[in-house]
Amino acid sequence: MKIARYSDAQIMGILRQAEGGVPVSELCREHGMSSASFYKWRAKFGGMDASLITEMRDMAEQNQRLKKMYAEMSMQNDLLKEALGKKR
């Protein structure tokens, strides 16, 4: 999984600066990021605090693990059905 370049606290700080009236272009230049990243963060994390962002990321990681487990179990189930079908 891709490691985030900015921590949750940094993202919240950048969004708060923008809410405080700092121009987006200046923020992007100062923090070395694209304006597209800023607008994605604002759409995704706007109105959240750092703990909610962390919780959301943890849930996304857990969801990925569960999807992978389901895919593996489904594949094993199909293989077992196929093996049992050949014995009959």
Phi, psi and omega in degrees: 000145182291133179273131181292140179280327181250138178284167179300319180295322179294317179299315180297321178298317179295317179295323178293322178299319180294320177295331179284354176111002178286131180299144182299318181298322179292318177299315182297318179294317182296321185261359176068046180226167179272159178292331177297320177299316180301312183291329174295315179298317182296320179292322185276318188249001182302129179086001179258160171255174187300324182293323178292323178296316179298316180297319180296318179294320178298318179295323178294319177296316179297321178298318178298316179298318181294321177297319179295316178299318180297317180298318180294316180294322178296319179295317178297319179298316179297319179296318178295319177298319179294319180294319179291326179293328181285333182286334184284000000 
